[in-house]
């Protein structure tokens, strides 16, 4: 049979309380990190959507410019051949 003194009983309670506080602080920190991560993911998702829309607008313009460049390159080749 083990005898527990009042002092050792109070020490055990204090140890439990300090451990509980440490675990609670750790969980609060992890919750904050999780919330920050979710916020950053949402912001990134919005930025990706905006950039996708901009890219969709630019693709037809780039196709037109590419065709114009090809026409100019062909004209330059013809002019070199003539000269």
C-alpha positions in Angstrom: 0.0 0.0 0.0 1.3 3.4 -1.0 0.8 6.4 1.3 0.3 9.8 -0.3 1.1 12.8 1.8 -0.9 16.0 1.4 2.2 17.7 0.0 2.8 15.1 -2.7 -0.9 15.1 -3.5 -0.8 18.9 -4.0 2.5 18.6 -6.0 0.7 16.1 -8.3 -2.2 18.5 -8.8 0.2 21.3 -9.6 2.1 19.2 -12.0 -1.2 18.2 -13.7 -2.2 21.9 -13.9 1.1 23.0 -15.4 1.0 20.2 -18.0 -2.6 21.1 -18.8 -1.7 24.7 -19.4 1.3 23.7 -21.6 -1.0 21.5 -23.7 -3.7 24.2 -23.9 -1.1 26.7 -25.1 0.2 24.3 -27.7 -3.3 23.7 -29.0 -4.1 27.4 -29.2 -0.8 27.9 -31.2 -1.7 25.0 -33.5 -5.2 26.4 -34.0 -3.8 29.8 -34.9 -1.4 28.3 -37.4 -4.2 26.3 -38.9 -6.4 29.4 -39.3 -3.5 31.4 -40.8 -2.9 28.6 -43.3 -6.5 28.4 -44.3 -6.6 32.2 -44.8 -3.5 32.1 -47.0 -5.0 29.2 -49.0 -8.2 31.2 -49.6 -6.2 34.3 -50.6 -4.1 32.2 -53.0 -7.2 30.6 -54.5 -8.7 34.1 -55.2 -5.4 35.2 -56.8 -5.3 32.1 -59.0 -8.9 32.8 -60.1 -8.0 36.4 -61.0 -4.8 35.4 -62.8 -6.8 32.7 -64.8 -9.3 35.4 -65.9 -6.4 37.7 -67.0 -4.7 34.9 -68.8 -8.0 33.9 -70.6 -8.2 37.5 -71.8 -4.6 37.6 -73.0 -4.6 34.3 -74.9 -6.6 35.7 -77.9 -4.4 38.8 -78.0 -1.3 36.7 -77.9 -2.6 34.5 -80.8 -3.2 37.6 -82.9 0.2 39.0 -82.1 1.8 35.6 -82.9 0.1 35.6 -86.3 1.3 39.1 -87.0 4.8 38.1 -86.1 4.6 35.1 -88.4 3.4 37.3 -91.3 6.2 39.8 -90.7 8.8 37.0 -90.5 7.5 35.6 -93.8 7.7 39.1 -95.4 11.3 39.5 -94.2 12.2 36.1 -95.6 10.7 37.1 -99.0 12.5 40.4 -98.9 15.8 38.6 -98.2 15.2 36.2 -101.0 14.5 39.1 -103.5 17.5 41.1 -102.3 
